[in-house]
Structures are given as structure tokens and as C-alpha cells.
Amino acid sequence: MVLNHYFTLVDKSFPQRQALLDKGFNLHGPRSHKGQGTSAEFILFPKNYIEYIWIDDVEASKNNLLKLYRREQESACKYGLCFSGALPEEYRKDFILYIPPYSLSFKIMVLKESISDLSMPLIFVDSRSSNPKDSEPQNNKNLTATVFNSQDKFFITEDIKNFNIPKYFRDLI
């Protein structure tokens, strides 16, 4: 398994946007996640990406399994970690299948504990393929090379490591 992307929940006004552009990052989006109550912009790299996500429909978020609106609380972790690859059998009992209403072909296994425990990042696995090379953005035929940022700029924000993350996944970030 590999880290495919992480998200950070931001205010709907996305105040970080200009600072990212000033640092030379290309942003892709916004993209609406209908039925989940969110929208996002992305910094895409050839093998992974960073997602800046915001709540744009609180009612839809309240009626969605992920209930991301709850992560707007000051004490809640604002991050999510998405891994690609085969989820080991011994961990599967700890996950629940989530099919996002905005993409019924997308199948995500979400760590149940991370839905209810707001002190930890939302942890999920893209279960469409056991091979990380099959995951987005590298297999998305709708993306052109011009939207990608140079690979050496991919970064993991250091404070993610301060949150409760199961050891198996911590070793992957």
C-alpha cells in the first residue's frame, strides 16, 4: 500500500489558495462532491495528490456516512489519508465500505474508528484495485500533463504525524 493522497479540510473561502498559487503550485478544480456536501481543489502530482476540501452543503454532509461537517469543530482533526493498494485481510474487519454518491464506481474502505473519533484523520483505502499504480491521478485519462505539478514538490504536512494514526498506516506516510 502507498499514500495516494491526503486532504485537509479548509474554510469554504479557501484562504490558502493564493499562498499555494504564489508558491508555484497548479490547482485543479474545483470539483463538487454531490451528495457528500463537499467540494475540493487539488494539487496533482503524477502519482499522488493533495486535496483541499470544504463543506458547501451542511445538510448533505449530515446525511452522509463520512459526516465531514463535524471536522469543522476547532478540536477536530482536519486531515484525511487515502491509501491505494490491497488492504491486508487482518484489517478489513475494522473498515466499512463507502460508495460516494458523486461517483458510484468509486469504492472506498473507511476505517470505522476514524469516522467517529474526530481526534484522528479520516483514514480510507481506495479499493478499486490492489495495485497502487492503477489509482488516480496516474490512471485518469481525463487529465493532461499540464495539470500536474513536479513530483519533487509533493509534501506531507508535518503536523499530521501528531494525530492518532494506527501504526500500519503511520509507517506508510
TORKOLNU-292721 format. One record per residue (C-alpha): chain; x, y, z. Coordinates in nm, 4 decimals, decimal comma. Example, Ala and Ser with C-alpha at 12.3 -4.5 7.8 and 13.67 -1.06 7.14 Angstrom:
BEGIN
+------+----------+----------+----------+
: unit :        x :        y :        z :
+------+----------+----------+----------+
:    A :   1,2300 :  -0,4500 :   0,7800 :
:    A :   1,3670 :  -0,1060 :   0,7140 :
+------+----------+----------+----------+
END
This chain:
BEGIN
+------+----------+----------+----------+
: unit :        x :        y :        z :
+------+----------+----------+----------+
:    A :   0,0000 :   0,0000 :   0,0000 :
:    A :   0,1033 :   0,3600 :  -0,0625 :
:    A :  -0,0308 :   0,7006 :   0,0331 :
:    A :  -0,2398 :   0,8074 :  -0,2660 :
:    A :  -0,3497 :   1,1445 :  -0,1334 :
:    A :  -0,4395 :   1,3340 :   0,1729 :
:    A :  -0,6973 :   1,6006 :   0,2253 :
:    A :  -0,7170 :   1,8926 :   0,4560 :
:    A :  -1,0485 :   2,0487 :   0,5416 :
:    A :  -1,0441 :   2,4218 :   0,4749 :
:    A :  -1,2903 :   2,7059 :   0,5081 :
:    A :  -1,5272 :   2,7419 :   0,2124 :
:    A :  -1,3444 :   3,0622 :   0,1124 :
:    A :  -1,0229 :   2,8525 :   0,0757 :
:    A :  -0,7914 :   3,1221 :   0,2160 :
:    A :  -0,4810 :   2,9082 :   0,1470 :
:    A :  -0,5460 :   2,9169 :  -0,2272 :
:    A :  -0,3477 :   3,2309 :  -0,3105 :
:    A :  -0,0478 :   3,1273 :  -0,0982 :
:    A :  -0,0335 :   2,7947 :  -0,2853 :
:    A :  -0,0507 :   2,9722 :  -0,6211 :
:    A :   0,2212 :   3,2146 :  -0,5059 :
:    A :   0,4421 :   2,9147 :  -0,4228 :
:    A :   0,4081 :   2,7963 :  -0,7822 :
:    A :   0,1547 :   2,5172 :  -0,7401 :
:    A :  -0,1039 :   2,4496 :  -1,0107 :
:    A :  -0,4505 :   2,3936 :  -0,8681 :
:    A :  -0,7053 :   2,1718 :  -1,0398 :
:    A :  -1,0760 :   2,2168 :  -0,9798 :
:    A :  -1,2960 :   2,2999 :  -0,8067 :
:    A :  -1,4869 :   1,9741 :  -0,8158 :
:    A :  -1,8206 :   1,9276 :  -0,6414 :
:    A :  -1,8882 :   1,6078 :  -0,4460 :
:    A :  -2,2678 :   1,5991 :  -0,4835 :
:    A :  -2,4404 :   1,4091 :  -0,2051 :
:    A :  -2,1338 :   1,4288 :   0,0208 :
:    A :  -2,1769 :   1,8006 :   0,0830 :
:    A :  -1,8249 :   1,8962 :  -0,0178 :
:    A :  -1,6209 :   2,0486 :  -0,2964 :
:    A :  -1,2458 :   2,0497 :  -0,3452 :
:    A :  -0,9446 :   2,1767 :  -0,5335 :
:    A :  -0,6379 :   1,9632 :  -0,5894 :
:    A :  -0,2625 :   1,9864 :  -0,6255 :
:    A :  -0,1925 :   1,6968 :  -0,8603 :
:    A :   0,1339 :   1,5104 :  -0,8955 :
:    A :   0,1883 :   1,2179 :  -1,1335 :
:    A :   0,1421 :   0,9521 :  -0,8612 :
:    A :  -0,0483 :   1,1269 :  -0,5807 :
:    A :  -0,2223 :   1,4473 :  -0,4839 :
:    A :  -0,3269 :   1,6853 :  -0,2100 :
:    A :  -0,6932 :   1,7747 :  -0,1770 :
:    A :  -0,8222 :   2,0949 :  -0,0199 :
:    A :  -1,1821 :   2,0168 :   0,0691 :
:    A :  -1,4607 :   2,2307 :   0,2112 :
:    A :  -1,8195 :   2,1863 :   0,3219 :
:    A :  -2,0595 :   2,3532 :   0,0810 :
:    A :  -2,3804 :   2,1705 :   0,1803 :
:    A :  -2,4076 :   2,1038 :   0,5543 :
:    A :  -2,7356 :   1,9103 :   0,5190 :
:    A :  -2,5858 :   1,6713 :   0,2619 :
:    A :  -2,2805 :   1,6275 :   0,4864 :
:    A :  -2,5039 :   1,5453 :   0,7840 :
:    A :  -2,6765 :   1,2730 :   0,5791 :
:    A :  -2,3506 :   1,1214 :   0,4533 :
:    A :  -2,1572 :   0,8375 :   0,6192 :
:    A :  -1,8412 :   1,0492 :   0,6493 :
:    A :  -2,0159 :   1,3447 :   0,8196 :
:    A :  -1,7256 :   1,5709 :   0,7327 :
:    A :  -1,9095 :   1,8746 :   0,8694 :
:    A :  -1,8186 :   1,7502 :   1,2199 :
:    A :  -1,4496 :   1,8034 :   1,1363 :
:    A :  -1,5111 :   2,1775 :   1,1204 :
:    A :  -1,5021 :   2,1805 :   1,5017 :
:    A :  -1,1919 :   2,3527 :   1,6337 :
:    A :  -1,0688 :   2,0431 :   1,8215 :
:    A :  -1,1259 :   1,8011 :   1,5309 :
:    A :  -0,8538 :   1,6705 :   1,3020 :
:    A :  -0,8878 :   1,8384 :   0,9625 :
:    A :  -0,6996 :   1,5684 :   0,7685 :
:    A :  -0,7873 :   1,2582 :   0,5751 :
:    A :  -0,5429 :   0,9980 :   0,4469 :
:    A :  -0,6205 :   0,7846 :   0,1416 :
:    A :  -0,4109 :   0,4803 :   0,0644 :
:    A :  -0,4025 :   0,2728 :  -0,2527 :
:    A :  -0,3296 :  -0,0959 :  -0,2749 :
:    A :  -0,4546 :  -0,4123 :  -0,1121 :
:    A :  -0,5930 :  -0,3720 :   0,2379 :
:    A :  -0,4474 :  -0,6622 :   0,4377 :
:    A :  -0,7085 :  -0,9172 :   0,5428 :
:    A :  -0,6395 :  -0,8722 :   0,9153 :
:    A :  -0,7525 :  -0,5061 :   0,8967 :
:    A :  -1,0687 :  -0,5472 :   0,6875 :
:    A :  -1,2964 :  -0,6026 :   0,9863 :
:    A :  -1,2116 :  -0,2506 :   1,1038 :
:    A :  -1,3362 :  -0,0900 :   0,7807 :
:    A :  -1,6712 :  -0,0127 :   0,6231 :
:    A :  -1,7445 :   0,0148 :   0,2502 :
:    A :  -1,8305 :   0,3648 :   0,1331 :
:    A :  -1,9547 :   0,4338 :  -0,2192 :
:    A :  -1,9554 :   0,8104 :  -0,2715 :
:    A :  -2,2838 :   0,9392 :  -0,4137 :
:    A :  -2,0920 :   1,1541 :  -0,6641 :
:    A :  -1,9122 :   0,8512 :  -0,8164 :
:    A :  -2,0868 :   0,5170 :  -0,7822 :
:    A :  -1,7924 :   0,3322 :  -0,9394 :
:    A :  -1,5600 :   0,4549 :  -0,6651 :
:    A :  -1,5328 :   0,2094 :  -0,3762 :
:    A :  -1,3629 :   0,3237 :  -0,0589 :
:    A :  -1,2942 :   0,1272 :   0,2573 :
:    A :  -1,3103 :   0,3685 :   0,5526 :
:    A :  -1,1619 :   0,2938 :   0,8935 :
:    A :  -1,4727 :   0,2912 :   1,1159 :
:    A :  -1,2879 :   0,4355 :   1,4148 :
:    A :  -1,1747 :   0,7365 :   1,2103 :
:    A :  -1,5359 :   0,8294 :   1,1279 :
:    A :  -1,6338 :   0,8557 :   1,4930 :
:    A :  -1,3015 :   0,9602 :   1,6510 :
:    A :  -1,2513 :   1,3186 :   1,5383 :
:    A :  -0,9088 :   1,3306 :   1,7033 :
:    A :  -0,7691 :   1,1173 :   1,4236 :
:    A :  -0,7522 :   1,1737 :   1,0477 :
:    A :  -1,0220 :   1,0105 :   0,8381 :
:    A :  -0,8401 :   0,7019 :   0,7063 :
:    A :  -0,9546 :   0,5258 :   0,3930 :
:    A :  -0,8354 :   0,2906 :   0,1210 :
:    A :  -0,9194 :   0,3145 :  -0,2493 :
:    A :  -1,0395 :  -0,0405 :  -0,3042 :
:    A :  -1,0866 :  -0,0275 :  -0,6808 :
:    A :  -0,7563 :  -0,2043 :  -0,7339 :
:    A :  -0,4967 :  -0,3862 :  -0,5296 :
:    A :  -0,2227 :  -0,2297 :  -0,7427 :
:    A :  -0,1395 :   0,1290 :  -0,6378 :
:    A :  -0,0320 :   0,2045 :  -0,9965 :
:    A :  -0,3976 :   0,1722 :  -1,1024 :
:    A :  -0,5182 :   0,4578 :  -0,8845 :
:    A :  -0,5677 :   0,8241 :  -0,9612 :
:    A :  -0,4287 :   1,0535 :  -1,0709 :
:    A :  -0,1910 :   0,8459 :  -1,2854 :
:    A :  -0,4640 :   0,6345 :  -1,4446 :
:    A :  -0,7100 :   0,9197 :  -1,5067 :
:    A :  -0,7270 :   0,9560 :  -1,8842 :
:    A :  -0,9127 :   1,2884 :  -1,8483 :
:    A :  -0,6072 :   1,4616 :  -1,7033 :
:    A :  -0,3372 :   1,6094 :  -1,9216 :
:    A :   0,0282 :   1,6507 :  -1,8256 :
:    A :  -0,0204 :   2,0266 :  -1,7920 :
:    A :  -0,2256 :   1,9904 :  -1,4712 :
:    A :   0,0476 :   1,8019 :  -1,2845 :
:    A :   0,2980 :   1,9641 :  -1,0513 :
:    A :   0,6572 :   1,8395 :  -1,0433 :
:    A :   0,6906 :   1,5236 :  -0,8336 :
:    A :   0,9555 :   1,6619 :  -0,6018 :
:    A :   0,7064 :   1,9125 :  -0,4597 :
:    A :   0,4751 :   1,6502 :  -0,3034 :
:    A :   0,4790 :   1,7067 :   0,0693 :
:    A :   0,3160 :   1,5736 :   0,3804 :
:    A :   0,2314 :   1,8395 :   0,6308 :
:    A :   0,4366 :   1,7615 :   0,9400 :
:    A :   0,1562 :   1,8031 :   1,1925 :
:    A :  -0,0301 :   1,5008 :   1,0518 :
:    A :   0,2137 :   1,2880 :   1,2481 :
:    A :   0,0842 :   1,4383 :   1,5747 :
:    A :  -0,2540 :   1,2703 :   1,5340 :
:    A :  -0,3716 :   0,9241 :   1,6309 :
:    A :  -0,2921 :   0,7055 :   1,3275 :
:    A :  -0,2745 :   0,3257 :   1,3505 :
:    A :   0,0842 :   0,2004 :   1,3239 :
:    A :   0,0264 :   0,0122 :   0,9995 :
:    A :  -0,0772 :   0,3347 :   0,8242 :
:    A :   0,1670 :   0,5591 :   1,0113 :
:    A :   0,4518 :   0,3594 :   0,8586 :
:    A :   0,3206 :   0,4475 :   0,5097 :
:    A :   0,3271 :   0,8261 :   0,5462 :
+------+----------+----------+----------+
END
